[in-house]
Amino acid sequence: MVEPGNARLTIGRQCELLGLSRSAYYYRRQAESEEDLLLLRLIDEEYTRHPFYGTRRLADWLGRQGQAVGRDRMRSLMRRLGIAAIYPKRHLSLADAQHKKYPYLLAGLTIEGPDHVWCSDITYIRLRGGFVYLTAVMDWHSRYVLSWDLSITLDTDFCLAALERALQGARPRIFNTDQGSQFSSESFTGRLKEAEVQISMDGKGRAFDNIMIERLWRSVKYEEVYLKDYASVAACRRDLASYFEFYNRERRHQGLECRTPWEVYQTGG
């Protein structure tokens, strides 16, 4: 990991090589208790299975697993996961009242092909002794994952880094996200405007406005995360890189007529 006394590489350069933002390096999270880590894992798995569950149903379900948790503590745990208690929508990126919100542009829109609409979101990824956050940029038409990044904090930097990498290869006409502070920040929306991309944001509390990337998170968790026990951020990054390569170039989708996202993205079909 980062070595503060390294004479050859600055902290900034080491963070860049490790895929960490400088803010993530300087951030020090309070150690998670074994009990909380277990509860966070259980809640994450059950919420992924039943995303319409709120505090009451999740607390009842945990009780049946022998983990008695009051609703107040359940609310606290769900806030740490970034899970909404009312809507079937993950709110890892919480809205900022001072940031400008943009209208939802996808209602009734026919997606014409690759690079017409891109979307992005954030989800929770568990590690052996804690957790990190994952963001991805995905082409809506082909489901091709153009870029992704990890962070130990919910800052804007890692979302912007993923956007920058995606824009190196192509540019969409529309970019859709939720109304979270990361995506509505001036740095993020400013970069989209600079690239002459139309900005679209989910309606508040609308669970399925960004449905394609919600389906991606379900695949990532059931086909990769829940099968692993990542010992470190580096191990998580390495294995996710392998998974996204598989997802893009080998995993065939019924919704894509049994083609891979890469095949559809490249051919435009």
TISEFI-744161 format. One line per field, with one value per residue (C-alpha): x, z, y; residue number from 1. Coordinates in steps of 0.25 Angstrom, whole numbers, padded with zeros to 4 digits, always signed. Each point is the difference from the previous one (the first is absolute). Layout:
<pts>
xx: X | ...
zz: Z | ...
yy: Y | ...
k: NUM | ...
</pts>
This chain:
<pts>
xx: +0000 | +0004 | +0014 | +0001 | +0015 | +0002 | +0011 | -0002 | -0016 | -0008 | -0013 | -0008 | +0007 | -0001 | -0015 | -0001 | +0007 | -0009 | -0013 | -0002 | -0004 | +0009 | -0013 | -0002 | +0015 | -0001 | -0014 | +0000 | -0012 | -0004 | +0003 | -0013 | -0004 | -0001 | -0015 | -0003 | +0008 | -0009 | -0013 | +0005 | +0003 | -0014 | -0008 | +0008 | -0004 | -0014 | -0002 | +0006 | -0010 | -0012 | +0003 | -0014 | +0003 | +0001 | +0004 | -0012 | +0001 | +0015 | +0000 | -0010 | +0008 | +0013 | -0008 | -0003 | +0015 | +0002 | +0005 | -0009 | +0001 | -0009 | -0005 | +0008 | +0013 | -0005 | -0002 | +0014 | +0006 | -0008 | +0005 | +0014 | -0003 | -0007 | -0013 | -0013 | -0010 | -0012 | +0003 | +0006 | +0012 | +0014 | +0003 | +0015 | +0001 | -0009 | -0005 | +0006 | -0011 | +0010 | +0003 | -0008 | -0009 | -0003 | -0013 | -0001 | +0002 | -0003 | -0015 | -0006 | +0014 | +0004 | +0015 | +0005 | +0013 | +0014 | +0004 | -0014 | -0002 | +0011 | -0004 | +0008 | -0003 | +0007 | -0001 | +0006 | +0010 | +0004 | +0014 | +0005 | +0002 | -0008 | -0006 | +0002 | -0008 | -0001 | -0004 | -0002 | -0003 | -0009 | -0005 | -0015 | -0003 | +0011 | +0002 | +0015 | +0008 | +0008 | +0008 | -0001 | +0007 | +0001 | +0001 | +0000 | -0008 | -0012 | +0007 | -0002 | +0014 | -0001 | -0013 | +0007 | +0012 | -0009 | -0007 | +0013 | +0005 | -0014 | +0001 | +0014 | -0006 | -0014 | -0010 | -0015 | -0012 | -0006 | +0006 | -0010 | +0002 | -0007 | -0001 | +0012 | +0010 | +0011 | -0007 | -0007 | +0013 | +0005 | +0013 | -0008 | -0011 | +0010 | +0008 | -0012 | -0003 | +0014 | -0002 | -0013 | -0008 | -0015 | -0002 | -0011 | -0003 | -0010 | -0013 | +0001 | -0005 | -0002 | +0006 | +0002 | +0004 | +0015 | -0005 | +0012 | +0011 | -0009 | +0000 | +0015 | +0002 | -0008 | +0008 | +0013 | -0004 | -0006 | +0011 | +0012 | -0001 | -0008 | +0009 | +0013 | +0006 | +0009 | +0011 | +0004 | -0004 | +0011 | -0006 | -0014 | +0005 | +0008 | -0012 | -0010 | +0009 | -0001 | -0015 | -0003 | +0009 | -0009 | -0012 | +0003 | +0006 | -0005 | -0013 | -0012 | -0013 | -0014 | -0004 | +0011 | -0004 | +0011 | +0011 | +0010 | +0000 | +0013 | -0006 | -0012 | +0008 | +0010 | -0010 | -0011 | -0010
zz: +0000 | +0001 | +0006 | +0005 | +0001 | -0014 | -0006 | -0015 | +0000 | +0005 | +0008 | -0012 | -0010 | +0010 | +0001 | -0015 | -0002 | +0011 | -0006 | +0012 | +0001 | +0009 | +0009 | +0002 | +0004 | +0011 | +0005 | +0012 | +0002 | +0014 | +0001 | -0002 | +0011 | -0004 | +0004 | -0009 | -0012 | +0001 | +0001 | -0012 | -0008 | +0003 | -0003 | -0013 | -0005 | +0005 | -0006 | -0013 | -0001 | +0005 | -0003 | +0004 | +0015 | +0009 | +0015 | +0005 | -0009 | +0000 | +0016 | +0000 | -0010 | +0008 | +0013 | -0007 | -0003 | +0015 | -0001 | +0008 | -0004 | +0003 | -0010 | +0004 | -0001 | -0014 | -0005 | +0004 | -0007 | -0012 | -0001 | +0001 | -0012 | -0007 | -0001 | -0001 | +0011 | -0009 | -0015 | -0007 | -0003 | +0005 | +0005 | +0002 | -0007 | +0008 | -0006 | +0004 | +0000 | -0005 | -0013 | -0012 | -0004 | -0014 | -0007 | -0003 | -0015 | -0002 | +0002 | -0013 | -0007 | -0010 | +0002 | -0015 | +0003 | +0007 | +0005 | +0000 | +0015 | +0011 | +0015 | +0013 | +0014 | +0013 | +0008 | +0013 | -0001 | +0013 | +0004 | +0010 | +0010 | -0005 | -0013 | -0012 | -0010 | -0015 | -0012 | -0014 | -0013 | -0009 | -0015 | +0002 | -0014 | +0001 | +0015 | -0003 | +0012 | -0005 | +0013 | +0015 | +0013 | +0015 | +0012 | +0015 | +0001 | -0007 | -0006 | -0015 | -0004 | -0003 | -0008 | -0008 | -0002 | -0006 | -0009 | -0005 | -0004 | -0007 | -0008 | -0005 | -0010 | -0004 | +0004 | +0003 | -0004 | +0013 | +0014 | +0011 | +0015 | +0013 | +0007 | +0009 | +0004 | -0007 | -0014 | +0002 | +0005 | -0009 | -0003 | -0005 | -0008 | -0005 | -0006 | -0007 | -0005 | -0005 | -0008 | -0006 | +0007 | +0004 | +0015 | +0005 | +0014 | +0007 | +0006 | +0015 | +0006 | -0014 | +0002 | -0015 | -0007 | -0001 | -0001 | -0009 | +0010 | +0012 | -0008 | -0002 | +0016 | +0002 | -0010 | +0006 | +0014 | -0003 | -0010 | +0006 | +0014 | +0008 | -0005 | +0005 | +0013 | -0004 | +0010 | -0005 | -0009 | -0010 | +0000 | -0003 | -0011 | -0007 | +0001 | -0005 | -0012 | -0004 | +0003 | -0009 | -0011 | +0001 | +0000 | -0012 | -0009 | +0004 | +0008 | -0010 | +0003 | -0004 | -0001 | -0011 | -0008 | +0007 | -0004 | +0009 | +0004 | -0008 | -0013 | +0001 | +0003 | -0011 | -0011 | +0004 | -0001
yy: +0000 | +0015 | +0002 | +0015 | -0001 | -0005 | +0009 | -0004 | +0002 | +0011 | -0004 | +0005 | -0009 | -0012 | +0003 | +0001 | -0014 | -0006 | +0006 | +0008 | +0015 | +0008 | +0003 | -0015 | -0002 | +0011 | -0005 | -0009 | -0008 | -0005 | -0015 | -0008 | -0010 | -0014 | +0000 | +0012 | -0006 | -0012 | +0008 | +0009 | -0013 | -0006 | +0013 | +0002 | -0014 | +0000 | +0014 | -0005 | -0011 | +0008 | +0015 | +0004 | -0003 | +0011 | +0001 | -0008 | -0012 | +0000 | +0000 | -0011 | -0008 | +0001 | -0004 | -0013 | -0002 | +0001 | +0015 | +0008 | +0015 | +0012 | +0009 | +0012 | -0008 | -0006 | +0014 | +0003 | -0012 | +0003 | +0014 | -0006 | -0009 | +0012 | -0008 | +0007 | -0005 | +0004 | -0001 | -0012 | +0009 | +0001 | +0014 | -0001 | +0013 | +0009 | +0013 | +0014 | +0010 | +0011 | -0008 | +0002 | -0011 | -0004 | -0006 | -0015 | -0001 | -0015 | -0001 | -0005 | +0001 | -0011 | -0003 | +0000 | -0007 | +0000 | +0014 | +0005 | -0001 | -0003 | -0002 | +0000 | -0004 | -0004 | -0012 | -0007 | -0011 | -0008 | -0003 | -0010 | +0011 | +0012 | +0005 | +0009 | +0006 | -0003 | +0009 | -0004 | +0007 | -0009 | +0002 | -0002 | -0007 | -0010 | -0001 | +0001 | +0005 | +0011 | +0003 | -0002 | +0004 | -0003 | +0009 | -0001 | +0013 | +0006 | +0012 | +0005 | -0003 | -0015 | +0002 | +0011 | -0009 | -0010 | +0010 | +0005 | -0014 | -0003 | +0014 | -0004 | -0010 | +0006 | +0010 | -0003 | +0010 | -0002 | -0004 | -0005 | -0001 | +0002 | +0014 | -0003 | +0010 | -0007 | +0001 | +0013 | +0007 | +0011 | -0008 | -0012 | +0008 | +0010 | -0011 | -0005 | +0014 | +0001 | -0013 | +0006 | -0012 | +0002 | -0002 | -0009 | -0003 | -0010 | +0005 | +0001 | -0014 | -0006 | -0014 | -0004 | +0012 | -0005 | -0015 | -0005 | +0003 | -0005 | -0013 | +0001 | +0001 | -0013 | -0007 | +0005 | -0004 | -0014 | -0004 | +0006 | +0007 | -0010 | -0011 | +0006 | +0005 | +0012 | +0001 | +0014 | +0012 | -0005 | -0014 | +0005 | +0009 | -0011 | -0010 | +0010 | +0004 | -0015 | -0001 | +0013 | -0006 | -0013 | +0008 | +0009 | -0011 | -0013 | +0001 | -0002 | +0007 | -0005 | +0015 | +0001 | -0012 | -0008 | +0009 | +0007 | +0015 | +0001 | -0006 | +0009 | +0013 | -0003 | -0003 | +0010 | -0011
k: 1 | 2 | 3 | 4 | 5 | 6 | 7 | 8 | 9 | 10 | 11 | 12 | 13 | 14 | 15 | 16 | 17 | 18 | 19 | 20 | 21 | 22 | 23 | 24 | 25 | 26 | 27 | 28 | 29 | 30 | 31 | 32 | 33 | 34 | 35 | 36 | 37 | 38 | 39 | 40 | 41 | 42 | 43 | 44 | 45 | 46 | 47 | 48 | 49 | 50 | 51 | 52 | 53 | 54 | 55 | 56 | 57 | 58 | 59 | 60 | 61 | 62 | 63 | 64 | 65 | 66 | 67 | 68 | 69 | 70 | 71 | 72 | 73 | 74 | 75 | 76 | 77 | 78 | 79 | 80 | 81 | 82 | 83 | 84 | 85 | 86 | 87 | 88 | 89 | 90 | 91 | 92 | 93 | 94 | 95 | 96 | 97 | 98 | 99 | 100 | 101 | 102 | 103 | 104 | 105 | 106 | 107 | 108 | 109 | 110 | 111 | 112 | 113 | 114 | 115 | 116 | 117 | 118 | 119 | 120 | 121 | 122 | 123 | 124 | 125 | 126 | 127 | 128 | 129 | 130 | 131 | 132 | 133 | 134 | 135 | 136 | 137 | 138 | 139 | 140 | 141 | 142 | 143 | 144 | 145 | 146 | 147 | 148 | 149 | 150 | 151 | 152 | 153 | 154 | 155 | 156 | 157 | 158 | 159 | 160 | 161 | 162 | 163 | 164 | 165 | 166 | 167 | 168 | 169 | 170 | 171 | 172 | 173 | 174 | 175 | 176 | 177 | 178 | 179 | 180 | 181 | 182 | 183 | 184 | 185 | 186 | 187 | 188 | 189 | 190 | 191 | 192 | 193 | 194 | 195 | 196 | 197 | 198 | 199 | 200 | 201 | 202 | 203 | 204 | 205 | 206 | 207 | 208 | 209 | 210 | 211 | 212 | 213 | 214 | 215 | 216 | 217 | 218 | 219 | 220 | 221 | 222 | 223 | 224 | 225 | 226 | 227 | 228 | 229 | 230 | 231 | 232 | 233 | 234 | 235 | 236 | 237 | 238 | 239 | 240 | 241 | 242 | 243 | 244 | 245 | 246 | 247 | 248 | 249 | 250 | 251 | 252 | 253 | 254 | 255 | 256 | 257 | 258 | 259 | 260 | 261 | 262 | 263 | 264 | 265 | 266 | 267 | 268 | 269
</pts>
